[in-house]
């Protein structure tokens, strides 16, 4: 089945940057892009769709989230961090059943698809149940079972969490024609023993899997680590081998200059989560310095309980404004740089080399944005318009591997009404 | 004509704060609210509308914008402030015709209505032409003709701008049953002589009109004023009588402690414009201090060329996050405080005492938000959900003075297609 999208502005990838082809053509053969251009293709297509007044962009990649927390959306807002986490979130999380985690994941996917996200990197419990939901919905995800260990006597390889992690990997890695990938994960320095980090790093390295961690989110975390180990969390993780393969670190708000140099050297991607860092009062990561110094930066929403949504278009808008204002320099972070964070840099951290940008040969992970809306007129520059003016709700089509999963408010692979009903029920039970 | 809205959650105003009435009733008699409650009203209504799965909130008030700049959306993004303003924006503004200003205003109103704004405070040229557009569209606006004067010899009362200001006032103040109000305006300290400020303040005072100014937006402005006059812009304006009546000041990024005390004493409202202040690299106003010290704070988008949209729901989300993060305190600015900024505090700066909150006797300026959307489920707290999770596009109905102006993507008083067409044409001509 070969399909041709015509009449849209196409945000193609050329020579390492985005270029907008006005009134262009994008051809899809099965699950891959086989044509991009401003002239009609020479070959025939089975089906042609008029996409006039839309902008086609690569599917957005959410580099760090905790989808199951969708059921906790808004829980404990405006509380101090410790009260929020320990007194409010943790007690409810303890009561989450596997079924809850599946519904939370489904709810999260409804939201992500309708705001242009095609792939996400999740760190949460119950990944076996949620993996099936991802498979059924047709999205792409890098999943993990985050490891924690507080007991230096605990055997990392026989503990329950590691067993879950390994069986998740064995059962799901590569499923759905590679849509699902399984990475390893250490929750954070302050929740893990050295022994566990070493073991996880070794297992990940052996499988060529990624390593997903929380890093330098708060000043307290950074300081406590230096006091305890005489080194920053980044250096501590590195000393235990956690950065020897593909690795990505959420937050990075308190990274030092030396940390940044280390992350660059190891090729670790920092996942910037600006909304969450602001809402929890953690601070503002020095993204301009990271980019200037050559560290790869992707974009994440973090969990919806500290955001409180999963809207990467909103996140792009925020990141494009925030650093200009805080560092008082309006030339920082161009719209193209921000779009790279939300697309190709996210795909790279997931270890996916055949998506993240629109180019011939890549998987057809494509989002269409309706540009015939008052807040997007005039369109002096399409990337600027996308990053500074668009809303998540401007997305009118989300396609993964050539398959349309969302279009004009309708979900083609998920039962929206059933999920909203069950999510409301689950939340009522959890929070009563 | 008496209409009853039933089944919605109603964000009513009780004892100086918002309270959500679940599954409530809101009655409208002509242009006013005549009933709010959780029980059905005793009196009969001509028409009853089921508003289940919506949240009714007061119409949002945009406290500071330059609507005509809609045609310049995205112009000169990411340039240093001076290049943006002097080399990019000003030359295009010089070419704006009265017809352009009207189209820009109409485009802005399309956007504002679809994201829940019922009233706005505009500072731009051509206010006579745009006043007619506001009248026709059915919105509420406080308009002005901003005064500037660089020549100390110029007679403030006979100059062209003052003449336009006075005739704007005479022709339009109170039009549309009070929907249009005309205020006076001094563009800024750095664009005006003392003589002009004194004259404008005197004319405003005599008419009981408001005074709309730009204040302490950039550090350079603040410093230059202190060097030139030996006092801050706030003190300078005050010394010339500009704060003797109802007055409101956009930005306030660089206000000193003494400035804040002065503004509080004079009852001046500060209009916080967080997106614009970030995008132009101006900095972050100390809103928590303003509120703590008793200064009224409203919310504005500023012009769409430095934002780049007119979406107050997005602005509420940003303001609720920004100060928590920058001051590293997640307890700062509750959702209720943020919603007050965007509603009742805006109405007060406009001198409107019969709107800004939903209460019996007030004008029916009402917005309905569709809460049956994945990113708004579950709804643990409706105000938190509105401020942290909602998008502008969740607005499904916008009503001003009891008249529905926007509903489910349709505009009832404006020709959307004609306006988008003309706006694109005008922008093409202006930017070619």
Interface residues (C-beta under 8 A of the other chain):
Chain A: X71 X73 X74 X75 X77 X78 X79 X80 X81 X84 X107 X110 X111 X114 X115 X219 X274 X275 X277 X278 X279 X280 X281 X282 X283 X284 X304 X307 X308 X309 X310 X311 X314 X317 X318 X320 X321 X322 X324 X325 X326 X327 X328 X329 X330 X331 X332 X334 X335 X372 X374 X375 X377 X378 X379 X380 X381 X384 X385 X388 X389 X391 X392 X393 X394 X416 X419 X420 X423 X424 X427 X428 X431
Chain B: X71 X73 X74 X75 X77 X78 X79 X80 X81 X84 X107 X110 X111 X114 X115 X219 X274 X275 X277 X278 X279 X280 X281 X282 X283 X284 X304 X307 X308 X309 X310 X311 X314 X317 X318 X320 X321 X322 X324 X325 X326 X327 X328 X329 X330 X331 X332 X334 X335 X372 X374 X375 X377 X378 X379 X380 X381 X384 X385 X388 X389 X391 X392 X393 X394 X416 X419 X420 X423 X424 X427 X428 X431
